[in-house]
Structure formats: C-alpha cells, structure tokens
Amino acid sequence: MEIRKFLALFSAFCLGLSLVTCATGPQTKEETPAACIAKYTVGGALLGALVGAGAGAVTKGKKGVGTGAAIGAGAGAAVGFAYAWGKCFDKFSTVKSEKIQDYDETVRNVNYRTEEGTKVKITNYSLDPTTVRPGETVIFNAQYYALDPIKERDLHVTEMRILKVYDDQKRQFVEVGRVPNDITVAPGLRKADGTFPIPDQTPEGKYLIGFEVSCDGKIDKAEIPLTVKKI
C-alpha cells in the first residue's frame, strides 16, 4: 500500500513537471515581459496543484487528492509567480556597465598589490527604494573594481544580478533567477547601473536582490533586502 501511495505522488510530480515544461517552453528574445511572466506562472500553478494532489493521496487517500490539489494550486501560484519573475528577470531589467576610473588611479585608491593576483571587489551597491509597491521601479547602482598584475591585460568579467524570494515553508530565501552580463574589460573601477520594474502581479513579501562579480575564479557578492507591499 505504501509503495502504491508513493507511486501516486511520484506520478503526480512527473506529470506536473512535464506540464511545466510544455507550458514554459523556450524563451525568445522577442517575448514581452508580460508574456514571459504568464507562461512561467501557469507552469508553477500546474505543478503545485498536481504535487498537492499526490501529497493528499499519500496522507489521506482519495479524499485528500482534491484538498491537496486546492492547497497546492494556491501555493503553486505564489511560488510559480516568483519562479516566473526569476526566469524573466532579464526582460524586466536594464543595466549599463562602464569604466569610471583607469588602472593606475584605481590601484592607488584601493592599495592594490600585484601579489594579490586577479582581484574583483564590490565597493558600492544600493537599491532605491528598498520598500516598493507592485508596478513601481527600483533603481540599481553598483560599483566594483577588477584588477590584475598585468596592466594591459583584458579581463573577462561576469556581472550577475540575482533574485531571491523568502519561502515561508522553508523559512529561508531561495534563488529563483539570475541574469549574467559577460563582458571583456580593461582593469580598473567600473559601475553597473540600471533599473528594474516590479511586475504588477508581484505578491507581497520579502525578496533579496543580489549583485555578484566574477573573474578568473575570483568572486565578490552583495545582497540587499527588498520588500514588496501593496499599500
């Protein structure tokens, strides 16, 4: 009997996963932010409903299927939206990366030593505002330096913006999306500024917006809490 119940849960999960894959499909460059959000949210809700049905079957038999599906659909919709926002974060955000200080001046200002090897360091990172309503826009500002013992060497840098949402059931933040910006730059101090709107359907809750810089295996990262409130 226990094996049969487990198989019911596993089958529901697999079916839900396949439906999410069908519902989401590949992203295209031409896809609008609204269409992208809608596509991934539907997938999350389907998965939540089906897994909830399987869990209900395991705990309460046939009577638990409907209840589990209803609960799963509600939870799946909320989780599904966060998942969708993460998947579509690149479509909702803009960033402009540029050098603001040359190699020699940066080296002097940060007391860089050549024996440190390749080094990346975030020197400033901010969000404005940090409490926001759905439909409003957040300004993203970051500064960092990328340095190397060889002044003339071009560096391959990845600037990464990361979205995390607080999961009440797990009682922790979980990552739902990241947007890389791969660039080749001359060593020095840089800024990466931009904006991202909060989608109209964003649930109230706690989020983290992360910024990460990496080069030649060296990484530096920072995170700032973002609260979404409807009122």
N, C-alpha and C positions, 0 to 999 in steps of 0.2 A: 504493500500500500504506500509506504513512504517513497519508494522508487517511482511509483506512478505519479505521486504528487510532485516530486522533484522534476520529472519529465514534463509535467504540465507547466511548471514555472519556466523551465528551460525553453520549452517550445514557444511560450508567450514572448520570452525575451528575444529569441531568434527571429520570430515573426515581426516583432516591433522594430528590431534593428534593420531588418530588410526593408520595412516600410519607410523608416527614416532615410535609408539610402536612396530609395526610389523617390521620396518626397523632396530630398535635397538636391541630389544630382550635382553635376559640376558647376562651379561658379564661372561666370563670364565677365569680361571687362566691361561689357555694355550694360550689365544688370544694374538696376537702380537700387539704392539703399532700401527702399520700402519693399520691393520685390524680394530682395535677398532676405530681409527680416521675416517676411511672411513665409517664405519657403522653409526656413530652418525652424521657425516656431511650430509650424504644423508637424514637422517630424518629431520634435520634442514632446508634443502633446500626445501623439500616437504611441510613442514609446512608453510614456508614463502610464497611459491607460492600459496598455497590454501587459506591461510588467506588473501593474497593480492588480489586474485580473488574475495573473498567475500567482501572485503572493496571496491573494484572497483565497484561491483554491487550495493552496497548501495549508493555510491556517484554519479555514472554515468550510472547506469543501465547496460544493456547488453554490451554496448561498453566499459565499464570500467573493465569488467572481464579480458580481455586479457592484458590490460595495468597493472592492479593491479597484475595479476599473474607474469608478467615480472619483475615488480619492486620488488614484494615480493620474487621472486626467487633469485634475486641478493642480497637483504638484508638478506634473509634467509640463503643464502650460507655463508655470512660473520658471521652472528650470529651463524649459525649452526656449523661453524668450532670452534668458541670459546667455544660453548657448548660441542662439541666433545672433545676438548682438556681438558676441565674441567672434563668430565666424564672419560677420560683416563689418567688423571694426574698421577695416581698411577703407571701406566705402563711406564711412561716416567721419573720417578724419583726414586732415591735411597736415603736412609738415614741410618746412623749408629748412634745409641744412646748409650752413655756410661757414667759412673760416672768418674769425674775427680778430685773430692775433697770430703773428708769424712764429716760426720755430724759436728764434733767438730770444724774443721777448717772453714767450711762454716759459722757456727753460729758466730764465732769470726769475720770473714771478713765482714759479712753483718749486724752485730749488731742485730741479730735476738733475739726477746724476746718471751718467751713461752706464754705470754698472747696474742700474735698475733694469736695463733692457727695455723692451717694448712695454709701454705703460699707458693705460687708459684710466681716467678718473673723472667722475661727475662732480663738478664744482658748484652747480646751482640747478635746482629743479623746483618748479612751482606749478600749481593749478589755481585758476581763478574763474569762478568761485569754487569752493570745496563742498558747499551745500547748494543743490540745484534742483529745479523742477523739470519734469519731462518737457521737451520742446526747447529748452534753453541751451546755450552754447558754453562750453568750457574752453578757456584759453590755456594752452600748454606751452610752458617755457622751460628750456633746459640748456645748460652749458656744460661742456666737458673738454678735456684735452686728450689728445692721442700723440704720444711721443716715442721716439726711437733713437738709439745711439747714432744712427746714420741720418744726418740732416736731410739729405737729398732723397731718401727712400720714400716711395709712395706706400701708404698703408691701406690695407683692405679692412674697412671698419663696417660693423653691423650695428645700426641704431634700432633698438627694438622697443616698441610700445606694447604694453601688456595689460589686459583687462582681467580682473578677478572679481568674483561675487561671493558674498557671505552666504554659506549654506547653513540654514538653521538646524537641519537634522544632523549634519556632521560637526556643527559648531566650529567651523573654520572657513577660511577663504579658499576658494577653488578657482584655478585658472580656466577661463573659458575662451580666451583668444589672445593672439599676439600678431603684431604687424611688423615685419622686418623691413629695414631700409638699408640695402647693401650699397656702399659707396667706396670709391678709391680716392684717398685724400693725401695731401701733404701734411706732415706733422705740424701740430700747433693747437691753438684753442679754437673751439667751434661752438656754434649754437644750433639747436634744433628746436624751432618754434612752430607752433601750429594751433589748430582748433579742432574740436570735435563736438557735434551737437548731441544732446541726449534725446534718443528717439521718443516720440510721443507716447508709445505704449510701455515705456520702461517702468517696471514695478518699483514701488518704494523699497528702499533697502540700503545696505552698506556695500560699497564697492572699493576696490583698490585699483589705482591707475599706476602702473609701473613703467619705469624707463630703464633700459639696460644697454650698455655699450660694450662691445667685444672686439678684440683684435689679437690675432696670433695666440689664441688661447687665454688671453687676459680679459677679465670681465669685471665691470663695476655696475652696480644696480641700485635703484632707489624706488620707493613706493610712497604714494600719498593717498590717504583715505578720501573717498568721495561719497557723500550721502545724497541720495535721491529722495525728495519729498514732494508730494503733490500739492501741498498747501504751505 
